[in-house]
Amino acid sequence: MARYAVRPPVAMDRVHESDGGQLLLSIPPDHRTGATVLSLDPMEWLRRTTNQISAKGSHLVRYFGAYANRLRKLCRDGEGEVTEVLAEADPPLPKRRASWLG
């Protein structure tokens, strides 16, 4: 776990500085343009790498389905023993409501 935590967000051998001060980042080929190098201003590079850091106090782990607190409470009896998982589940969201489906 510690090795994962200290790992850099970008492999530094993939980042090079151009003569004009731009940072050149080697990337896998873009499926739209075929570009393999991304040229970024140093401040833009910092913004993109630190964008993954969550805000203070925000939840990092969210539990859904059988792991959610509400359903876990419903699946336990009065003594804390796990009973059968409820067969009734919420129906999936229609495609128009689930923005992550694209």
N, CA, C and O of each residue as an XYZ file, in Angstrom:
408
protein
N       0.830     -1.184      0.000
C       0.000      0.000      0.000
C       0.879      1.253      0.000
O       0.573      2.232     -0.680
N       1.955      1.217      0.754
C       2.827      2.388      0.830
C       3.482      2.671     -0.518
O       3.652      3.831     -0.894
N       3.851      1.612     -1.248
C       4.448      1.831     -2.571
C       3.463      2.520     -3.508
O       3.863      3.363     -4.311
N       2.188      2.176     -3.417
C       1.179      2.810     -4.260
C       0.988      4.275     -3.871
O       0.808      5.130     -4.737
N       1.027      4.564     -2.568
C       0.783      5.928     -2.089
C       1.900      6.887     -2.491
O       1.636      8.067     -2.723
N       3.128      6.415     -2.578
C       4.239      7.308     -2.911
C       4.537      7.321     -4.406
O       5.475      7.988     -4.843
N       3.766      6.605     -5.178
C       3.958      6.581     -6.624
C       3.593      7.931     -7.231
O       2.568      8.502     -6.857
N       4.399      8.467     -8.160
C       4.057      9.753     -8.778
C       2.853      9.606     -9.713
O       2.608      8.519    -10.235
N       2.100     10.692     -9.929
C       0.923     10.610    -10.795
C       1.277     10.397    -12.266
O       0.463      9.881    -13.032
N       2.487     10.794    -12.663
C       2.939     10.645    -14.049
C       4.366     10.120    -14.004
O       5.175     10.584    -13.200
N       4.678      9.154    -14.863
C       6.044      8.661    -14.954
C       6.922      9.794    -15.482
O       6.689     10.313    -16.573
N       7.924     10.170    -14.706
C       8.738     11.344    -15.058
C       9.568     11.134    -16.319
O      10.006     12.118    -16.916
N       9.802      9.906    -16.747
C      10.520      9.706    -18.008
C       9.630     10.006    -19.214
O      10.118     10.024    -20.344
N       8.338     10.240    -18.996
C       7.421     10.601    -20.078
C       7.245     12.111    -20.208
O       6.570     12.570    -21.129
N       7.840     12.893    -19.304
C       7.700     14.355    -19.315
C       9.035     14.975    -19.704
O      10.073     14.664    -19.120
N       8.992     15.854    -20.694
C      10.190     16.559    -21.152
C       9.847     18.033    -21.307
O       8.689     18.392    -21.521
N      10.861     18.883    -21.198
C      10.654     20.320    -21.367
C      11.155     20.736    -22.739
O      12.249     20.351    -23.151
N      10.345     21.531    -23.453
C      10.754     22.024    -24.764
C      11.586     23.287    -24.592
O      11.691     23.825    -23.489
N      12.180     23.761    -25.694
C      12.986     24.977    -25.646
C      12.147     26.207    -25.290
O      12.675     27.164    -24.724
N      10.871     26.197    -25.608
C       9.992     27.328    -25.332
C       9.389     27.313    -23.931
O       8.566     28.172    -23.615
N       9.776     26.363    -23.085
C       9.249     26.305    -21.733
C       7.995     25.461    -21.586
O       7.482     25.316    -20.476
N       7.490     24.903    -22.676
C       6.321     24.031    -22.617
C       6.735     22.648    -22.122
O       7.873     22.229    -22.330
N       5.827     21.950    -21.476
C       6.076     20.576    -21.058
C       5.479     19.644    -22.099
O       4.316     19.782    -22.479
N       6.282     18.697    -22.554
C       5.843     17.720    -23.539
C       5.622     16.404    -22.821
O       6.553     15.850    -22.235
N       4.406     15.902    -22.860
C       4.032     14.675    -22.176
C       3.749     13.599    -23.216
O       2.872     13.772    -24.061
N       4.487     12.488    -23.163
C       4.249     11.363    -24.079
C       3.005     10.626    -23.600
O       2.916     10.228    -22.439
N       2.048     10.448    -24.501
C       0.776      9.803    -24.173
C       0.501      8.683    -25.172
O       1.088      8.667    -26.254
N      -0.374      7.754    -24.829
C      -0.805      6.758    -25.822
C      -1.520      7.471    -26.970
O      -2.078      8.549    -26.764
N      -1.515      6.898    -28.166
C      -2.149      7.571    -29.309
C      -3.605      7.930    -29.034
O      -4.390      7.096    -28.583
N      -3.952      9.189    -29.313
C      -5.335      9.653    -29.169
C      -6.160      9.031    -30.290
O      -5.762      9.078    -31.454
N      -7.312      8.448    -29.944
C      -8.115      7.758    -30.951
C      -8.736      8.715    -31.966
O      -9.124      8.285    -33.052
N      -8.837      9.994    -31.636
C      -9.416     10.963    -32.575
C      -8.368     11.584    -33.479
O      -8.565     11.676    -34.691
N      -7.239     12.018    -32.889
C      -6.246     12.748    -33.663
C      -5.000     11.934    -33.963
O      -4.277     12.254    -34.907
N      -4.731     10.900    -33.195
C      -3.528     10.106    -33.393
C      -2.290     10.725    -32.755
O      -1.187     10.205    -32.920
N      -2.457     11.836    -32.024
C      -1.325     12.520    -31.394
C      -0.741     11.653    -30.282
O      -1.471     10.997    -29.539
N       0.601     11.662    -30.182
C       1.277     10.893    -29.132
C       2.020     11.797    -28.158
O       2.621     11.311    -27.200
N       1.987     13.107    -28.390
C       2.649     14.067    -27.503
C       1.648     15.164    -27.159
O       0.970     15.698    -28.037
N       1.564     15.493    -25.877
C       0.688     16.548    -25.400
C       1.560     17.699    -24.918
O       2.392     17.509    -24.032
N       1.387     18.879    -25.480
C       2.169     20.051    -25.110
C       1.345     20.911    -24.149
O       0.253     21.364    -24.491
N       1.879     21.131    -22.942
C       1.151     21.873    -21.921
C       2.012     22.976    -21.325
O       3.229     22.837    -21.198
N       1.359     24.071    -20.965
C       1.985     25.120    -20.177
C       2.261     24.531    -18.787
O       1.461     23.722    -18.318
N       3.356     24.900    -18.106
C       3.627     24.320    -16.784
C       2.486     24.487    -15.783
O       2.225     23.572    -15.002
N       1.802     25.625    -15.784
C       0.684     25.824    -14.869
C      -0.506     24.926    -15.237
O      -1.212     24.448    -14.349
N      -0.731     24.695    -16.528
C      -1.798     23.797    -16.967
C      -1.472     22.361    -16.561
O      -2.369     21.610    -16.177
N      -0.208     21.975    -16.642
C       0.202     20.638    -16.222
C      -0.047     20.447    -14.728
O      -0.539     19.400    -14.306
N       0.292     21.458    -13.931
C       0.025     21.386    -12.492
C      -1.467     21.290    -12.210
O      -1.886     20.518    -11.347
N      -2.275     22.067    -12.929
C      -3.717     22.030    -12.734
C      -4.273     20.643    -13.044
O      -5.117     20.134    -12.307
N      -3.805     20.034    -14.126
C      -4.312     18.714    -14.506
C      -3.868     17.623    -13.545
O      -4.632     16.695    -13.279
N      -2.653     17.712    -13.019
C      -2.201     16.664    -12.097
C      -2.822     16.828    -10.713
O      -3.093     15.826    -10.050
N      -3.056     18.055    -10.258
C      -3.643     18.252     -8.938
C      -5.161     18.221     -8.967
O      -5.787     18.275     -7.908
N      -5.770     18.138    -10.129
C      -7.223     18.073    -10.242
C      -7.768     16.799     -9.598
O      -8.933     16.761     -9.203
N      -6.943     15.754     -9.487
C      -7.381     14.489     -8.918
C      -7.415     14.504     -7.393
O      -7.951     13.577     -6.786
N      -6.853     15.538     -6.759
C      -6.850     15.624     -5.304
C      -8.217     16.110     -4.854
O      -8.688     17.152     -5.310
N      -8.848     15.374     -3.975
C     -10.198     15.732     -3.566
C     -10.181     16.892     -2.569
O      -9.168     17.148     -1.918
N     -11.301     17.579     -2.460
C     -11.437     18.707     -1.541
C     -11.438     18.202     -0.098
O     -11.826     17.064      0.168
N     -11.008     19.041      0.814
C     -10.957     18.665      2.218
C     -12.367     18.349      2.719
O     -13.300     19.123      2.504
N     -12.507     17.227      3.375
C     -13.789     16.841      3.945
C     -14.720     16.112      2.992
O     -15.812     15.712      3.396
N     -14.322     15.928      1.740
C     -15.201     15.225      0.810
C     -15.046     13.716      0.986
O     -13.997     13.237      1.417
N     -16.083     12.985      0.654
C     -16.061     11.530      0.788
C     -15.256     10.938     -0.354
O     -15.475     11.273     -1.518
N     -14.329     10.059     -0.019
C     -13.513      9.430     -1.040
C     -14.064      8.079     -1.458
O     -13.842      7.643     -2.588
N     -14.776      7.413     -0.567
C     -15.318      6.097     -0.868
C     -16.832      6.165     -0.710
O     -17.347      6.615      0.313
N     -17.521      5.717     -1.725
C     -18.981      5.684     -1.663
C     -19.411      4.233     -1.827
O     -18.877      3.507     -2.666
N     -20.377      3.821     -1.023
C     -20.842      2.447     -1.058
C     -22.236      2.394     -1.668
O     -23.108      3.186     -1.311
N     -22.441      1.463     -2.583
C     -23.715      1.291     -3.256
C     -24.162     -0.154     -3.107
O     -23.368     -1.031     -2.764
N     -25.420     -0.386     -3.364
C     -25.946     -1.739     -3.373
C     -25.893     -2.395     -2.015
O     -26.270     -1.789     -1.012
N     -25.424     -3.642     -1.973
C     -25.407     -4.409     -0.731
C     -24.428     -3.839      0.283
O     -24.533     -4.151      1.469
N     -23.485     -3.018     -0.141
C     -22.505     -2.444      0.778
C     -22.967     -1.127      1.390
O     -22.318     -0.627      2.309
N     -24.055     -0.554      0.917
C     -24.560      0.709      1.449
C     -25.079      0.505      2.873
O     -25.598     -0.563      3.199
N     -24.941      1.522      3.714
C     -25.339      1.417      5.116
C     -26.814      1.051      5.270
O     -27.158      0.217      6.108
N     -27.681      1.660      4.481
C     -29.119      1.421      4.617
C     -29.458     -0.035      4.335
O     -30.215     -0.650      5.085
N     -28.912     -0.586      3.271
C     -29.224     -1.968      2.922
C     -28.579     -2.939      3.902
O     -29.163     -3.978      4.211
N     -27.393     -2.622      4.391
C     -26.768     -3.495      5.388
C     -27.620     -3.550      6.652
O     -27.750     -4.601      7.279
N     -28.198     -2.406      7.019
C     -29.052     -2.375      8.207
C     -30.317     -3.216      7.986
O     -30.762     -3.920      8.893
N     -30.888     -3.142      6.792
C     -32.093     -3.907      6.492
C     -31.823     -5.408      6.421
O     -32.727     -6.210      6.656
N     -30.589     -5.793      6.101
C     -30.253     -7.206      5.937
C     -29.803     -7.857      7.232
O     -29.484     -9.046      7.227
N     -29.765     -7.132      8.341
C     -29.340     -7.703      9.618
C     -30.547     -7.821     10.541
O     -31.451     -6.986     10.519
N     -30.542     -8.858     11.337
C     -31.616     -8.999     12.310
C     -31.259     -8.219     13.574
O     -30.246     -7.520     13.601
N     -32.054     -8.326     14.589
C     -31.852     -7.561     15.811
C     -30.558     -7.865     16.536
O     -30.077     -7.028     17.300
N     -29.975     -9.046     16.317
C     -28.750     -9.423     17.011
C     -27.503     -9.149     16.186
O     -26.399     -9.508     16.596
N     -27.661     -8.526     15.042
C     -26.520     -8.197     14.208
C     -26.122     -9.277     13.233
O     -25.126     -9.125     12.525
N     -26.874    -10.371     13.173
C     -26.563    -11.454     12.249
C     -27.095    -11.110     10.861
O     -28.162    -10.511     10.719
N     -26.330    -11.500      9.842
C     -26.732    -11.224      8.466
C     -27.842    -12.181      8.070
O     -27.728    -13.394      8.250
N     -28.919    -11.622      7.527
C     -30.024    -12.440      7.018
C     -29.931    -12.464      5.504
O     -28.933    -12.020      4.937
N     -30.955    -12.974      4.845
C     -30.940    -13.026      3.383
C     -30.906    -11.623      2.799
O     -31.499    -10.691      3.342
N     -30.208    -11.494      1.692
C     -30.164    -10.212      0.991
C     -31.521     -9.978      0.358
O     -32.124    -10.891     -0.206
N     -31.990     -8.756      0.456
C     -33.310     -8.434     -0.091
C     -33.323     -8.627     -1.596
O     -32.398     -8.200     -2.287
N     -34.352     -9.260     -2.104
C     -34.457     -9.508     -3.538
C     -34.894     -8.261     -4.277
O     -34.598     -8.099     -5.461
N     -35.601     -7.373     -3.581
C     -36.087     -6.171     -4.236
C     -34.979     -5.141     -4.281
O     -34.500     -4.676     -3.247
N     -34.585     -4.797     -5.472
C     -33.558     -3.770     -5.647
C     -34.153     -2.651     -6.484
O     -35.110     -2.854     -7.232
N     -33.578     -1.483     -6.347
C     -34.046     -0.365     -7.161
C     -33.802     -0.690     -8.631
O     -32.751     -1.230     -8.978
N     -34.772     -0.364     -9.508
C     -34.541     -0.615    -10.934
C     -33.424      0.297    -11.441
O     -33.244      1.394    -10.912
N     -32.678     -0.130    -12.444
C     -31.601      0.716    -12.962
C     -32.159      1.999    -13.564
O     -33.293      2.038    -14.042
N     -31.350      3.035    -13.531
C     -31.774      4.316    -14.096
C     -31.935      4.207    -15.602
O     -31.173      3.498    -16.259
N     -32.934      4.914    -16.162
C     -33.034      4.954    -17.619
C     -31.772      5.590    -18.200
O     -31.100      6.373    -17.529
N     -31.462      5.259    -19.418
C     -30.226      5.727    -20.036
C     -30.135      7.249    -20.037
O     -29.038      7.790    -19.903
N     -31.233      7.939    -20.180
C     -31.195      9.397    -20.228
C     -30.846     10.013    -18.866
O     -30.379     11.150    -18.809
N     -31.070      9.271    -17.763
C     -30.811      9.798    -16.424
C     -29.410      9.449    -15.937
O     -28.887     10.126    -15.052
N     -28.805      8.435    -16.479
C     -27.475      8.029    -16.036
C     -26.442      8.727    -16.916
O     -26.115      8.242    -17.999
N     -25.927      9.874    -16.445
C     -25.038     10.682    -17.262
C     -23.714      9.971    -17.548
O     -23.078     10.255    -18.563
N     -23.288      9.061    -16.684
C     -22.010      8.404    -16.891
C     -22.051      7.357    -17.995
O     -21.006      6.840    -18.389
N     -23.245      7.032    -18.505
C     -23.342      6.047    -19.585
C     -22.958      6.633    -20.929
O     -22.757      5.895    -21.894
N     -22.855      7.932    -21.000
C     -22.396      8.534    -22.244
C     -23.507      8.995    -23.046
O     -23.302      9.532    -24.135
